[in-house]
């Protein structure tokens, strides 16, 4: 028997978007502050530059799986759908779009949510950390 956690819909409703769009040749940084006993989940990271960047890059730190880093060679936009990506418990997650170069403006958007550490987000559903048997 399949089951859906009754609070899953609530958590999907509380997902937030954080955006940073600084001036030209400045890194765009979204920092999800550490929350004691909580874990951040990233669902989508979207980035863009207004022109072709020089040394463009996207880096995410504070993830359970370690640091994520990619080079960006075009102006975008570029979506990065995540499975979702889990942060470490009680740890800040930092998403950085590198400065694009002289006259180039970058923007980063992060769709995210934070859950109590005892909850695990798997795809669209919240699942307990321990297997549950029904019936």
Number of C-alpha atoms within 10 A of each C-alpha: 5 5 10 11 11 10 10 14 13 10 16 14 9 11 14 13 14 14 17 19 19 15 14 17 17 19 23 24 25 20 16 21 12 18 16 12 14 20 27 29 25 26 21 18 21 17 24 22 26 16 15 17 24 17 12 20 17 20 15 21 19 22 21 16 11 12 12 12 14 11 12 21 14 15 19 16 13 14 14 12 13 14 14 16 19 25 25 21 21 17 20 20 24 17 24 21 29 25 26 28 19 11 13 18 24 29 25 26 21 23 17 21 21 23 18 14 16 13 14 17 22 13 12 14 17 19 18 13 11 8 7 9 8 7 4
